[in-house]
């Protein structure tokens, strides 16, 4: 009797060959258990296999399967109102793959620089430059742009509205 990895019935059950795991969900026998074939992932909300999702294609952000995106260095996250397989924050899309973001002072093109950096098109050649308020760190062979985030103190947050209210009363 064949074990069919379909609708979650026998996913993760013992097998001796791929024939034991044939089904519509592209299952194979690996490590003596039925698993998903290459190009498929196990959905966490069910025990079935589903086709991996291409770069910039719609994915299910609520599915915690880390391998649902087909391109290396991507993750499923919300972009505006849609959930898509997008490059991780440390990478940029070249249209087909996710490349490692360019570090400060590296030659670049638009949208290729690390977080808090922009490609300076006025330099020759174009180079990644940290945005205002950020500095290249570490000092030798920088890998990122760091900055101090300014946070208002509680005193300031309470005093300013009171001061503004008092000024409006004086007028």
C-alpha positions in Angstrom: 0.0 0.0 0.0 1.4 3.4 -1.0 1.6 6.2 1.5 0.3 9.3 -0.2 1.5 12.7 1.1 -1.6 14.5 0.2 -3.9 16.7 2.3 -1.5 16.1 5.2 -2.5 12.5 5.6 1.0 11.0 5.5 3.4 13.9 5.5 6.4 13.0 7.7 5.5 9.3 7.8 8.1 6.6 7.3 9.1 5.6 3.7 11.8 3.7 1.9 11.6 5.4 -1.5 9.9 8.2 -3.4 7.3 5.8 -4.7 6.0 5.5 -1.1 5.3 9.2 -1.1 3.7 9.9 -4.5 0.9 12.4 -4.4 -0.3 15.7 -5.9 1.8 17.7 -3.4 5.1 16.8 -5.0 6.4 14.7 -2.1 9.6 12.7 -1.9 11.3 10.3 0.6 14.2 11.9 2.4 15.7 10.6 5.6 13.2 7.8 5.6 10.2 10.2 5.9 7.9 11.8 3.3 8.9 15.4 2.7 8.3 18.1 0.1 10.2 17.9 -3.2 12.6 20.7 -4.3 10.6 23.8 -5.3 8.0 23.1 -2.7 7.6 23.9 1.1 5.6 22.6 3.9 2.9 24.9 4.9 2.8 25.4 8.7 -1.0 25.7 8.8 -1.4 22.3 7.3 0.7 19.2 6.6 0.7 19.7 2.8 3.4 20.9 0.4 2.8 24.0 -1.7 4.9 25.5 -4.6 7.5 28.0 -3.4 6.8 31.7 -4.2 8.9 33.8 -6.7 10.6 37.1 -6.0 8.1 39.9 -5.7 5.1 37.5 -5.9 2.4 37.2 -3.3 3.0 35.1 -0.3 1.3 34.3 3.0 2.9 36.5 5.7 1.0 34.6 8.4 2.5 31.3 7.4 5.7 31.0 9.5 7.4 28.7 7.0 10.7 30.4 6.5 11.3 28.6 3.2 8.2 29.6 1.3 10.1 32.0 -1.0 12.0 30.4 -3.9 14.8 33.0 -4.1 17.7 32.9 -1.7 17.9 35.9 0.8 14.2 36.7 0.6 11.5 36.7 3.2 7.7 37.0 3.1 6.7 40.5 4.4 4.0 43.1 4.0 4.8 45.8 1.4 2.1 48.3 1.5 -1.2 46.3 1.5 0.3 43.2 0.0 2.5 40.4 1.4 5.3 39.5 -1.0 8.6 37.6 -1.2 11.0 40.5 -1.0 14.8 40.7 -0.4 15.9 40.8 3.2 16.9 44.2 4.5 20.6 43.4 4.0 20.0 42.8 0.3 18.6 44.5 -2.8 16.8 43.1 -5.8 18.4 43.0 -9.2 15.1 41.8 -10.7 16.0 38.1 -10.6 17.9 37.6 -7.4 18.8 39.3 -4.1 22.3 40.7 -4.0 24.2 41.8 -0.9 23.7 45.6 -0.3 26.6 47.8 -1.1 28.6 49.2 1.9 29.6 52.8 2.4 32.2 53.9 -0.2 31.5 51.0 -2.5 30.5 51.6 -6.2 26.8 51.5 -6.6 23.6 52.2 -8.6 20.3 53.4 -7.3 18.7 51.4 -4.3 21.7 49.2 -3.9 23.2 50.7 -0.6 22.9 49.5 2.9 20.2 50.9 5.2 20.6 54.7 5.9 22.8 55.1 2.9 22.2 56.5 -0.6 24.1 56.1 -3.9 25.9 59.4 -4.5 25.5 59.9 -8.3 27.6 63.1 -8.2 30.8 61.2 -7.4 32.8 59.4 -10.1 32.3 56.5 -9.8 29.0 56.5 -8.0 29.5 55.5 -4.3 27.3 54.6 -1.4 27.3 57.5 1.1 25.7 57.5 4.6 22.6 59.8 4.9 22.7 63.0 7.0 23.0 62.1 10.7 24.6 58.7 10.0 28.2 57.7 9.9 30.0 54.8 8.3 30.9 52.2 10.9 33.2 50.7 11.8 35.7 53.4 11.0 38.0 51.1 9.0 36.3 49.0 6.3 32.8 50.2 7.1 29.9 47.8 6.7 26.9 50.0 7.7 25.7 53.5 8.5 24.9 54.1 12.1 23.3 57.1 13.8 21.9 58.3 17.1 18.2 58.4 17.1 16.9 61.6 18.8 14.2 60.9 21.3 12.3 63.6 23.1 12.5 63.4 26.9 9.3 63.1 29.0 9.9 66.6 30.5 10.0 68.1 27.0 6.9 66.2 25.9 5.0 67.5 28.9 6.4 71.1 29.0 5.9 72.1 25.4 2.1 71.6 25.2 1.7 73.4 28.5 3.9 76.3 27.2 2.0 76.5 23.9 -1.4 76.5 25.8 -0.2 79.3 28.1 1.0 81.4 25.1 -2.4 81.1 23.5 -4.1 82.3 26.7 -1.8 85.4 26.9 -2.8 86.5 23.4 
